[in-house]
């Protein structure tokens, strides 16, 4: 330990300050777009493999076709999103205004608050997608999958992406969220969303413990039921306490009895049919 002439511990104080600087450097280096994509793709491949070997719902005769149909939607969306919305996201995260530019909080606290705020926004928007008829027109394409697996996690209509990303960009600007914090939040969000949509089970004892804190596969299986009362529950994506707090939490004793999909849209599974879903009654 280093001391000044007055007996103050200079070296100790410097270490305490540097701790946050080191955290900042690690975050900036670790969470780039490339690293986030590697993490998400790795999770996707691992879950696809587990699904193939230990499927929760077996007997799918067209697994490859199902994956290719969902993949077509994902690729289509990715092209449009990267072309139209990446500039908007970059702009919204580089505003001189916003809450986190006006108040001083620790680096770690700002990360935590960013993750918490974005997860609540996700919960709130998800509720709106089910309750507002116009928004449900777009969101029901996601629910129309009759054979939910890990690829269903990315099966969203481009119209829904436009709405969601526009709202999120506004939130980024209002709070002046740092891009690296958004990438951390997205990484946590996407990994858990892939898990909860996957055609696997954690076993009920493990799932029960997991859903105390996070949205579990058995929670989200209920959300994808073709029964409206079950579909209108379990909206959260990461932290399960949002559903408990707002009384939208539901669990069923036997998830094996759940039938996926939206009644009337069971046959609308082709690329064109999915894109046309919002315009069908």
C-alpha positions in Angstrom: 0.0 0.0 0.0 1.2 3.5 -0.9 0.9 6.4 1.6 1.3 10.2 1.1 3.0 12.5 3.6 -0.3 12.9 5.5 -0.7 9.2 5.9 -3.5 8.7 3.3 -3.7 5.4 1.3 -3.2 6.7 -2.2 -2.7 3.3 -3.8 -5.8 1.8 -2.1 -8.0 4.6 -3.3 -6.6 4.2 -6.8 -7.5 0.5 -6.9 -11.1 1.3 -5.8 -11.4 3.8 -8.7 -9.7 1.5 -11.2 -12.1 -1.3 -10.4 -14.8 0.6 -12.3 -12.4 1.5 -15.1 -11.5 -2.2 -15.5 -15.2 -3.1 -15.6 -15.8 -0.5 -18.3 -12.9 -1.8 -20.4 -14.0 -5.4 -20.1 -17.6 -4.5 -21.1 -16.5 -2.4 -24.1 -14.2 -5.2 -25.3 -16.6 -8.2 -24.7 -19.9 -6.9 -25.8 -19.6 -5.9 -29.5 -22.2 -6.8 -32.1 -20.0 -9.6 -33.3 -19.7 -11.1 -29.8 -23.4 -10.9 -29.2 -24.1 -12.6 -32.5 -21.6 -15.4 -31.7 -23.3 -16.0 -28.4 -26.8 -16.1 -29.8 -25.8 -18.4 -32.8 -24.0 -20.7 -30.4 -27.0 -20.9 -28.1 -29.2 -21.5 -31.2 -27.1 -24.4 -32.4 -26.8 -26.0 -29.0 -30.5 -25.9 -28.4 -31.2 -27.2 -32.0 -29.0 -30.2 -31.2 -30.6 -30.9 -27.9 -34.1 -30.6 -29.6 -33.0 -33.1 -32.2 -31.7 -35.7 -29.6 -34.1 -35.1 -26.7 -37.3 -33.4 -28.1 -40.1 -32.6 -25.6 -42.7 -33.0 -28.2 -41.7 -35.7 -30.6 -43.1 -37.0 -33.8 -42.6 -34.0 -36.1 -42.5 -35.3 -39.6 -41.4 -32.0 -41.3 -38.7 -30.6 -38.9 -36.4 -29.4 -41.7 -39.4 -27.8 -43.5 -40.4 -26.1 -40.3 -37.0 -24.7 -39.7 -36.5 -23.5 -43.2 -39.9 -21.7 -43.2 -39.0 -19.8 -40.0 -35.4 -19.2 -41.2 -36.8 -17.5 -44.4 -38.7 -15.1 -42.2 -35.6 -14.4 -40.1 -33.4 -13.7 -43.1 -36.0 -11.5 -44.7 -36.4 -9.5 -41.4 -32.6 -9.2 -40.9 -32.0 -7.6 -44.3 -34.7 -5.0 -43.7 -33.8 -4.3 -40.1 -30.1 -3.9 -40.8 -30.8 -1.5 -43.7 -33.4 0.6 -42.0 -33.0 0.5 -38.3 -29.2 0.2 -37.5 -28.7 3.9 -38.4 -31.7 4.8 -36.1 -30.3 2.7 -33.2 -26.9 4.3 -33.6 -28.5 7.8 -33.6 -30.7 7.1 -30.6 -27.7 5.9 -28.5 -25.6 9.0 -29.3 -27.9 11.7 -28.0 -26.4 14.4 -25.6 -29.7 14.4 -23.7 -31.4 11.6 -21.8 -31.7 10.6 -18.2 -28.3 8.8 -17.8 -26.5 11.9 -19.2 -28.2 14.1 -16.6 -27.6 11.9 -13.5 -24.5 10.2 -12.2 -24.8 6.6 -11.2 -22.1 3.9 -11.0 -21.2 1.9 -14.1 -22.6 -1.3 -12.6 -25.8 0.3 -11.5 -26.4 1.8 -14.9 -25.9 -1.6 -16.5 -28.5 -3.1 -14.1 -31.0 -0.3 -14.6 -30.7 -0.5 -18.4 -31.4 -4.3 -18.4 -34.3 -3.8 -16.0 -35.9 -0.9 -18.0 -35.6 -2.7 -21.3 -37.1 -5.9 -19.9 -40.0 -3.9 -18.5 -40.5 -2.2 -21.9 -40.5 -5.7 -23.5 -43.1 -6.9 -21.0 -45.3 -3.8 -21.5 -45.1 -4.0 -25.3 -45.9 -7.7 -25.3 -49.1 -7.0 -23.3 -50.0 -4.3 -25.9 -49.4 -6.8 -28.7 -52.1 -9.0 -27.2 -54.6 -6.4 -26.1 -54.5 -3.9 -29.0 -56.3 -5.5 -32.0 -54.1 -3.8 -34.7 -50.9 -4.9 -32.9 -52.2 -8.4 -32.4 -52.7 -8.7 -36.2 -48.9 -8.6 -36.5 -48.0 -10.5 -33.4 -50.3 -13.5 -34.1 -48.0 -14.6 -36.8 -45.5 -15.5 -34.0 -48.2 -17.4 -32.2 -49.5 -19.2 -35.3 -46.6 -21.7 -35.1 -48.1 -25.1 -34.4 -44.8 -26.8 -33.7 -42.9 -24.4 -31.5 -39.1 -24.9 -31.3 -36.1 -22.7 -30.9 -36.5 -21.1 -34.4 -39.9 -19.8 -33.3 -38.1 -17.4 -31.0 -37.2 -15.3 -34.1 -40.4 -15.8 -36.1 -41.9 -12.3 -36.0 -43.6 -10.3 -38.7 -41.6 -7.4 -40.0 -44.4 -5.1 -39.1 -43.9 -6.1 -35.4 -40.2 -5.4 -35.7 -40.8 -2.0 -37.1 -43.1 -1.1 -34.1 -40.9 -2.6 -31.5 -37.6 -1.2 -32.7 -39.1 2.3 -33.1 -40.3 2.2 -29.5 -37.0 0.8 -28.2 -35.1 3.5 -30.1 -37.2 6.1 -28.4 -36.5 4.5 -25.0 -32.7 4.4 -25.8 -32.8 8.2 -26.5 -35.0 9.0 -23.4 -32.6 7.3 -21.1 -29.4 7.9 -23.1 -28.6 4.2 -22.9 -25.1 3.2 -23.9 -24.8 0.9 -26.9 -22.7 -1.7 -25.0 -25.3 -1.9 -22.2 -28.0 -2.5 -24.9 -25.9 -5.3 -26.3 -25.6 -6.9 -22.9 -29.4 -6.6 -22.4 -30.1 -8.0 -25.8 -27.7 -10.9 -25.2 -29.5 -11.9 -22.0 -32.8 -11.4 -23.7 -32.1 -13.4 -26.8 -30.4 -16.3 -25.0 -33.4 -16.7 -22.6 -35.9 -16.2 -25.4 -34.3 -19.0 -27.4 -34.3 -21.3 -24.3 -38.0 -20.6 -23.5 -39.1 -21.3 -27.1 -37.0 -24.5 -27.5 -38.6 -27.9 -27.8 -36.9 -29.2 -24.6 -37.7 -29.5 -20.9 -35.6 -28.6 -17.9 -37.6 -31.1 -15.9 -40.3 -29.7 -13.7 -38.2 -29.4 -10.5 -35.5 -27.4 -12.3 -38.0 -25.4 -14.2 -39.8 -24.5 -11.0 -36.6 -23.1 -9.5 -35.6 -21.3 -12.7 -39.0 -19.6 -13.1 -38.6 -18.0 -9.6 -36.2 -15.6 -11.2 -36.5 -16.0 -15.0 -39.0 -16.9 -17.7 -38.8 -20.7 -18.1 -39.7 -23.0 -20.9 -42.7 -24.3 -19.1 -44.0 -20.8 -18.5 -43.6 -19.9 -22.2 -45.2 -23.1 -23.4 -48.4 -21.9 -21.7 -48.1 -18.6 -23.4 -48.1 -20.3 -26.8 -51.3 -22.3 -26.1 -54.2 -22.0 -28.5 -56.4 -21.2 -25.6 -56.9 -17.5 -25.2 -56.9 -17.5 -21.4 -53.5 -19.2 -21.4 -52.1 -17.1 -24.3 -52.9 -13.9 -22.5 -50.5 -14.7 -19.7 -46.7 -15.1 -19.1 -45.7 -12.1 -21.2 -42.3 -11.5 -19.7 -39.1 -12.4 -21.5 -36.3 -12.3 -18.9 -37.4 -11.6 -15.3 -40.4 -13.6 -14.3 -41.4 -11.2 -11.5 -43.1 -8.8 -14.0 -45.8 -11.5 -14.5 -46.2 -12.1 -10.8 -46.2 -8.4 -10.1 -49.0 -7.6 -12.6 -50.9 -10.8 -12.0 -50.4 -12.3 -15.5 -48.5 -15.4 -14.3 -50.0 -18.8 -15.2 -48.6 -22.3 -15.0 -50.2 -25.6 -15.9 -49.6 -29.0 -14.3 -49.0 -30.9 -17.5 -47.4 -28.8 -20.4 -47.6 -32.0 -22.6 -51.4 -31.3 -23.0 -50.8 -27.8 -24.5 -51.7 -27.4 -28.1 -49.7 -24.7 -29.9 -51.0 -22.2 -32.5 -53.8 -19.8 -33.2 -57.1 -21.2 -34.1 -57.8 -20.7 -37.8 -54.2 -20.1 -38.7 -53.0 -23.7 -38.4 -52.3 -24.1 -42.2 -50.8 -20.6 -42.6 -47.2 -21.7 -42.3 -45.6 -20.8 -45.7 -43.4 -17.8 -46.1 -46.0 -15.8 -48.1 -48.8 -16.9 -45.8 -46.9 -15.7 -42.7 -46.3 -12.3 -44.3 -49.9 -12.0 -45.2 -51.2 -12.9 -41.7 -52.0 -9.3 -40.5 -54.3 -8.9 -43.5 -56.4 -12.0 -42.8 -59.4 -12.0 -40.5 
